[in-house]
Amino acid sequence: MRKEKLLDLLKQMTREEKIGQLVQVAGEVFLMDNVSVTTGPLKSLELSNEMLYQVGSILNIVGSEKIRKVQDEYLSKSRLKIPLLFMADVINGYRTVFPIPIAQGCSWDKEVVYNCTKISIQEAGASGANVNFSPMVDLVRDSRWGRVMESIGGEDPYLGEVFAKTMVEAYQGEDISKLGNAAACVKHFAAYGAAEAGRDYNTVDMSEREFRQYYLPAYQSAIENGAEMIMTSFNTINGIPASVNPWLLRELLRKELGFQGIVISDYSAIEETIAHGVCKDKKEAAYKAIMAGVDIDMMSNVYANHLKDLVEEGKVSERLLDEAVLRILTLKNKLGLFENPYGNTNEEREKKVLKSKHNLQAARKLTADTFVLLKNEQQILPLNKENKKIALIGPYADNISILGSWSIFSDKSKIPTLKHAFEEKMGTQNILYAKGSEILEEKEINPILIADGGKPIHIENEKEKQKQLLEEAIEVAKQADIIVLAIGEHYRQSGEACSRANIEISQIQQNLLNELSKLKKKIVTILFNGRPLVLKNIAEKTDALLEVWFPGTEGANSITDVIFGDVNPSGKLTMSFPQAVGQCPIYYNYYNTGRPHINNYRYVSRYQDIPTQSYYPFGYGLSYSKFEYSDLKISSNKMSKNNPITVTVKVKNYSNIPGKEVIQMYIQDLVASIVRPVKELKSFKKEYFRPWEEKQITFEITEEMLKFWNEKLEHKAEEGEFKVFIGSNSEDTIEEIFEYREAN
Ligand code: NOJ
């Protein structure tokens, strides 16, 4: 449809119809019969039936049949036949589930992230999703926050930028109306990941410079690469909730960054500004949100019930309303919904695409590239398929809950467990199995179940049962040559509203490991979790440690591929793992203090009881190959804008195992007008090496890489000396010095 036609359509709309476009409700309300609609959820939303058939979009209803039913019913009652938009949370997969986003980022591989994203949206699109609430690009530094699992770039702004672009490209392609594409909604704008003390929804207060330097780049990258939508965050930013923050949404987002797409609030976030204490009632919340620039109100009724009065009272102009409506009509038009209101969904396609053999095979391959090998003493891994008896022990040894907390549309049938996967590789006779323990004790799981609206459980004779599970595990372990222990967080311990003050594996699982370690057998631990954990005890009692996060549908098969050496692990951490929770927030690109912790003097910036550095640093991850770095050379030790320089390094695989290595380049501005981090990631390359192969790897250093937000909030490079570091993680590097001049 041409723009003039859209403007025509807008002209024909009544004020109520326009306001309807700015309202989003959860899809269930359409799938209920009339009685329950008017007495059930709708009543609590206080939406009139008339308004229901004017709302512009729907949340989390997918499935070809459902979409057709809802769209048909809606259009049959809609005066102007403006189709509904269907938006969904397809975070790390739809029917086929991929590793959680933080794991995908640990691949440090654009192709891996692209393919996980692409297949997810191909499946969700076949089921009718027009818009996906992804990518989540919030920068995260505090593992107490449960949503670090969703962060594609982890603690690094550059990784966030790179993967934001990759994901938007994968979702949207060249044309969002085409088969296999959909609109991306980048979230949560802004700085949601900086919640104080890692407590979800909590206050964010930071300098504008800090915000621009670290938190903004990933959102900006998604916007510059064409993301059609952006979602506001729940938190306040410097005193004002994001959803009613005119500086954030009008000045920065629209004017400075030039964002033309739709702004949607997070779930009931507009109404929550009343609880924040910046709006006295829903009417004021509606006023402040629309004035700030929020186009769609997700699941609070403040726009539906108050915008009309605000316009009639002359407080909100019709023009403002029209602008928001036009943005929504424009997206519907770009998606081709006026011509085909069902988008790309039909039942036949759905059957063909969802969890297809191709998608499962792809998932198995992609997933293995997201694992991070944290420890491998005496090269105990990979295991030999032939001769050993393996005791597979732990609550994750035969468990399908390995999809992560966002797997709301997943197909949970036929998910291989580790036990199946091990038996497939080795045959049944050499695999002994024991559960060993539950993931959590009754007292730990109950608060989670209750918060989810479920009933608490009661485990009769819990202590005795625990003892029995432990004894069985020890018996099994005694008969084996090697122990493979599968432990981790419960999948509901990470995700939204899953902040934790203690970020260790539960005591019963630690106890299991402690007891097994007394047998003095080799232990390989496989770790399922959604956040960096405090791993000291586990790492010390374990010979090999493989971080697999929540790996998704094909996770178990991918794990055995890595454990038995069919795939060489190549993931690297995107978040620092702390020594103790007291270190949080911890990140590699920190500022030096005036008293850096160089040695053990008393009056330096350090902890008395633990080291200052992380337990596992950013960028860290082992391989079955052995990579060595040497001969760092820069093309010149002077550079300027027009004379960028290159830096080269030799990387050699000193092993007969082929493998991939992520070569990382960091830069430090040694003296500047404001403090600068000890190092910042500026580029990386993931390269494949044949056995004993040596490669010369080259990076360019450009002026752009040296820029930062100075005290006047200008984004500029300053003249002076810089250090370039290259290495296999943020701590293990070799370095050189160069000088930057504006002109030379
Ligand atoms: C709340 C979450 O914060 C957001 O990430 C999600 O997209 C919405 N709910 C919709 O489900």
Residues whose N, C-alpha, C, O or C-beta is under 5 A from the ligand:
A	BS01	NOJ	D89 F133 D266 Y267
